[in-house]
Amino acid sequence: MDEEFASWLGQMPAVRSDVEAARQRIGRLSRLFVKVLETVSAESGVTTSDLETLSVIRRNGGSVAPSRIAAELHLTSGSVSTRLRRLERAHLAEADAPDPKDGRVRTIRLTNLGLSTWHTGTARRTEYEADLFAVLDEPTLAALNEGLAKLLARFEQEFGSASRHHGHGAEPILSPLGER
């Protein structure tokens, strides 16, 4: 990246090279984290979208309303419905009985197979990431986490909360000028 970066900086007058280097590295790491998730999902026999959706259901106690999945993953209700149909066909999730207070609301819960798939995929992902992060000693990792926490807080102050997941199918983000 360093040679490519130096060439790119030569085309960008009046840019802070330290900020641009951090931005480019964070962007590249973000794309590589997606590759980790894709690898783990494939090993688990599911898509990244499936694993993300199983994670939302699990994080919410194993049973959740589709609207909550949509909110957490920044997806449309149609995208959530497609994901849930796929999970139900694979016997990874199933609809609960309708809510007695509002028959239109049906929560979705993990099946035993869904819970097992989530556990296996999550364990593999966290092991894989820990192995990749092992190039950093503990003080360096602590400093990285401290710096990233401050940076994330500043960005979320400016742009609002970010999705916990990369959100396949999420709406494009608009810039402050309304551009995509």
Buried (B, 14 or more C-beta within 10 A) or exposed (E): EEEEBEEBBEEEEEEEEEEBBBEBEEEEEEEEBBEBBEBBBEEBEBBBBBBBBBBBBBEBEBBBBBEBBBEBBBBEEEBBBBBBEBBBEBEBBBEEEEEEEEEEEBBBBBBEEBBEBBEBBBEBBEEBBEEEEEEEEEEEEEEEEEEEEEEEEEEEEEEEEEEEBBBBBBEEEEEEEEEE
